[in-house]
């Protein structure tokens, strides 16, 4: 155990609290929803194409930027995060196909469905044009550069995470939605805890990364509330269960997985960050009106070329999209009591 880290624990937890209070404030979370809608309505606006970062110069990151923590443990946590972040292409197709019919606007924001991805690959188009991709794909490279600056060695990138293939089945899509919430929650809280142990350019980088993840967590959490209604404790239970499973899986699969959780003080910091973040986001979701959620998530988006379809195929797709939209508008997936209260 790092004695200095233990002695500085109260100060570190205060830093975490202040960062989460700022980054998960109602005004910040509302802005994330505005950016989601803006991506569909004004896709050429730079701040809607990708969240703007605070200026950061990666070449200025130094080992001295790590505070109340060992450089080795910071580099280890970054390496685990880098491997999880690296397969962004697979994640984008997973999201685009998974949310294709459940919530088309979310699918468009987070990637391409299988038809769109196949067409892009065949015609040499960009593999993804969504805001989520633009924000997430900068993470792996940023972590790799930061590790190099901290340790003097370039990290191996030969053990990326292996996302599961997704179908557009609605029940699986709902499971995937919670799974993605859990992943963004874990990243947001962990990066915020890491940022509390940094200063200078390293701190700026980690806060940029954490805010990207918090934006995605807020959007996914709002989508969950829109699709399923208010269910704070059930959702929290699902996040804990999925998060614990992901944690155990990463311990087995990541290059430095055997070192994850070895430091008890770091575990405390990361757990507190998770709880504070969930508390803030839960309070925010409770005050977002249904009309706002409907306006945000039912925003039409310019279509992506997916090649030609037969009239029968197009009719089948249109019918499925229309049926899902009707389910959303009548709150079909809400609990009966919540639906009665809201309607």
JOTA-V456264 format. One record per backbone hydrogen bond with DSSP energy under -1.0 kcal/mol. NH is the residue of the N-H (numbers start at 1). CO is the residue of the C=O. E is the energy in kcal/mol with one decimal. If there is no record, write none. Layout:
BEGIN
<<NH CO E> <NH CO E>>
END
This chain:
BEGIN
<<6 2 -2.0> <7 3 -2.6> <8 4 -2.0> <9 6 -1.3> <12 8 -2.5> <13 9 -2.8> <14 10 -1.9> <15 11 -2.0> <16 12 -2.3> <17 13 -2.5> <18 14 -2.5> <19 15 -2.4> <20 16 -2.5> <21 17 -2.5> <22 18 -1.7> <23 19 -2.9> <24 20 -2.3> <29 25 -2.7> <30 26 -2.7> <31 27 -1.7> <32 28 -1.5> <33 29 -1.6> <34 30 -2.2> <35 31 -2.3> <36 32 -1.9> <37 33 -2.3> <38 34 -2.9> <39 35 -2.0> <41 37 -2.0> <42 38 -3.4> <45 42 -2.0> <48 45 -1.5> <49 45 -1.9> <50 46 -1.7> <60 57 -1.9> <61 58 -1.7> <65 62 -1.9> <66 63 -1.7> <67 197 -2.6> <74 70 -2.0> <75 71 -2.6> <76 72 -2.1> <77 73 -2.5> <78 74 -2.2> <79 75 -2.3> <80 76 -2.2> <81 77 -2.2> <82 78 -2.8> <83 79 -2.1> <84 80 -1.8> <85 81 -2.4> <86 82 -2.0> <88 86 -2.4> <91 87 -1.9> <92 88 -2.5> <93 89 -1.8> <94 90 -2.3> <95 91 -2.6> <96 92 -2.6> <97 93 -2.3> <98 94 -2.1> <99 95 -2.5> <103 99 -1.8> <107 103 -2.0> <108 104 -2.6> <109 105 -1.7> <110 106 -1.6> <111 107 -1.1> <117 113 -2.8> <118 114 -2.6> <119 115 -2.2> <120 116 -2.4> <121 117 -2.3> <122 118 -2.3> <123 119 -1.7> <125 120 -2.6> <132 109 -2.1> <134 130 -2.0> <135 131 -2.2> <136 132 -2.7> <137 133 -2.7> <139 136 -1.8> <142 138 -1.5> <143 139 -2.7> <144 140 -2.3> <145 141 -2.3> <146 142 -2.4> <147 143 -2.7> <148 144 -2.0> <149 145 -2.1> <150 146 -2.1> <151 147 -2.7> <152 148 -2.1> <161 83 -2.4> <173 169 -2.3> <174 170 -2.2> <175 171 -1.8> <176 172 -2.5> <177 173 -2.2> <178 174 -1.7> <179 175 -2.2> <180 176 -2.7> <181 177 -2.1> <182 178 -2.5> <183 179 -2.0> <184 180 -2.7> <185 181 -2.6> <186 182 -2.4> <187 183 -2.4> <188 184 -2.8> <189 185 -2.5> <190 186 -2.5> <191 187 -2.7> <192 188 -1.9> <193 189 -2.2> <194 190 -2.4> <195 191 -2.4> <196 192 -1.4> <197 194 -1.6> <198 195 -1.5> <199 65 -1.6> <203 199 -1.1> <204 200 -1.9> <205 201 -2.5> <206 202 -2.5> <207 203 -2.4> <208 204 -2.1> <209 205 -2.4> <210 206 -2.6> <211 207 -2.5> <212 208 -1.8> <213 209 -1.9> <214 210 -2.6> <215 211 -2.4> <216 212 -1.9> <217 213 -2.6> <218 214 -2.7> <219 215 -2.2> <220 216 -2.6> <221 217 -2.6> <222 218 -2.4> <223 219 -2.3> <224 220 -2.3> <225 221 -2.1> <226 222 -2.2> <227 223 -2.5> <228 224 -2.8> <229 225 -1.7> <235 231 -2.6> <236 232 -2.2> <237 233 -2.4> <238 234 -2.1> <239 235 -2.7> <240 236 -2.4> <241 237 -2.4> <242 238 -2.8> <243 239 -2.8> <244 240 -2.5> <245 241 -1.9> <246 242 -2.8> <247 243 -2.4> <248 244 -2.2> <249 245 -2.2> <250 246 -2.7> <251 247 -2.0> <252 248 -1.2> <253 249 -1.9> <254 250 -2.5> <257 254 -1.8> <259 256 -1.7> <260 257 -1.3> <262 259 -1.7> <267 263 -1.9> <268 264 -1.9> <269 265 -2.3> <270 266 -2.6> <271 267 -2.5> <272 268 -2.6> <273 269 -2.1> <274 270 -2.2> <275 271 -2.4> <276 272 -2.7> <277 273 -2.1> <278 274 -2.5> <279 275 -2.3> <280 276 -2.2> <281 277 -2.5> <282 278 -2.5> <283 279 -2.0> <284 280 -2.0> <285 281 -2.7> <286 282 -1.9> <287 284 -1.2> <288 285 -1.2> <293 289 -1.9> <294 290 -2.9> <295 291 -2.3> <296 292 -2.5> <297 293 -2.8> <298 294 -1.8> <314 310 -2.6> <315 311 -2.4> <316 312 -2.1> <317 313 -2.3> <318 314 -2.8> <319 315 -2.3> <320 316 -2.0> <321 317 -2.5> <322 318 -2.5> <323 319 -2.3> <324 320 -2.1> <325 321 -2.1> <326 322 -2.2> <327 323 -2.0> <328 324 -2.2> <329 325 -2.5> <330 326 -1.9> <331 328 -1.3> <332 327 -2.9> <334 331 -1.5> <339 335 -2.6> <340 336 -2.4> <341 337 -2.4> <342 338 -2.2> <343 339 -2.7>>
END
